[in-house]
Amino acid sequence: MKNNSSLKFYSSFCLFLLNCISAMASAYWIDVKGSGKINEPLNIELCYGSMDEYGIRRRDTGKELQLTGDFQIRIVDPKGNEQLLQLTMQKDCWLGTYLPKIEGQYRILGINDKHPVVDRSATGGENVLPIDYITAVYNVGNTIETSKNPLQILDIIIVFEEKKAIVKAFFQGKLSKSGTKIRVFNPENWEKEIILDKNGEAVFYPTMKGLYIIRQDWTEPVSGTYKKVNFTSKRHRCNYYLLY
């Protein structure tokens, strides 16, 4: 796993749209840039764009970028203190800045519950209201203790044992039920499915350097109306972003 205690820490992780069906599809992502040192700024850039044929993410501007600002991003420090980041719109991203004061592992969390309803009524399908969660970590210094407590409705925590990644998934503060499917996307966007055991855990082994996306979904069987469009269920999705 990358050590960011002395070198410039750079990670890029993306939150895929509900209807993303290929690596070429448009997506949200976040670039996190920092030195991994106390009192040196952590910059979080929330972007919108697409991945080109060479696997490089290209930033777009316009309406979708404006909607990207609906995400709420917060940081929880190693002592449990929480701060909501104020995002400001830039030319090609939304920018939030944070100054870490102590060593340890910081959790980056986010939610967007303002997505429009995915309207499938024209084709006879069911309308879905998507709600997306972000989770990732940022390490400061050499003394790192992994957080063990879930902090949002859907949450994921990853613990490493050498090269083995142990995925712990949570729902409403408790371990997700045995048999829950977790999807892992490797840096080439190949997908692997792993299944939670009775302890709410599953294991995978990263095989290459780069970004891994670990995803948990939960469908809430509740109907309603949002922005004058009816929906028959809510799709909650949590993406954990791991730069290995």
Sequence and secondary structure as in RCSB ss.txt:
>XXXX:A:sequence
MKNNSSLKFYSSFCLFLLNCISAMASAYWIDVKGSGKINEPLNIELCYGSMDEYGIRRRDTGKELQLTGDFQIRI
VDPKGNEQLLQLTMQKDCWLGTYLPKIEGQYRILGINDKHPVVDRSATGGENVLPIDYITAVYNVGNTIETSKNP
LQILDIIIVFEEKKAIVKAFFQGKLSKSGTKIRVFNPENWEKEIILDKNGEAVFYPTMKGLYIIRQDWTEPVSGT
YKKVNFTSKRHRCNYYLLY
>XXXX:A:secstr
    SSS EEEEEEEE TT  STTSEEEEEEEEE S TTS EEEEEEEEEE TTS EEE  SHHHHHHTT EEEE
E TTS EEE   EE SSSEEEEE   SSEEEEEEEEE     B  GGGT   EEEEEEEEEEEEESS      S 
 SSEEEEEEEETTEEEEEEEETTEE  TT EEEEE TT  EEEEE  TTSEEEE   SSSEEEEEEEEEE   EE
ETTEEESEEEEEEEEEEE 
